[in-house]
Amino acid sequence: MEKKELFTQVIHMEERIGSLHDELGQLKEQLALLIEENQALVLENQHLRERLEPAKEHDETGKSSAESTAGSPLKARPGEGYDNLARLYQEGFHICNLHYGSLRSEGDCLFCLSFLQQA
């Protein structure tokens, strides 16, 4: 085998290793995104289960949700809506019009906080 052939084989192998390295990097990025998405879904499921538990306990007492709302007035008391939004924000969800209902993953949202301060 000539030196030139050996050198071209080494160059070709180096190119293949480089492409494999790039492919591995892309797979690693995709895996990180999937792990983040999975964690967000796990947290969202946990929050939803926590919110469903009081509703299940209420239904087990014998009253249906239709019976419990039939006796209540149609309009909510003043401030109750803001209290519910503040509770949702504390549970980790956006209440601003930009990302309403999505899970907050990067700490506090200035839009949500400004909305709560107006209330």
Secondary structure, 3 states (H helix, E strand, C coil): CCHHHHHHHHHHHHHHHHHHHHHHHHHHHHHHHHHHHHHHHHHHHHHHHHHHHHHHHHHHCCCCHHHHHHCCCCCCCCCHHHHHHHHHHHCCECCCCCCCCCECCCCCCHHHHHHHHHC
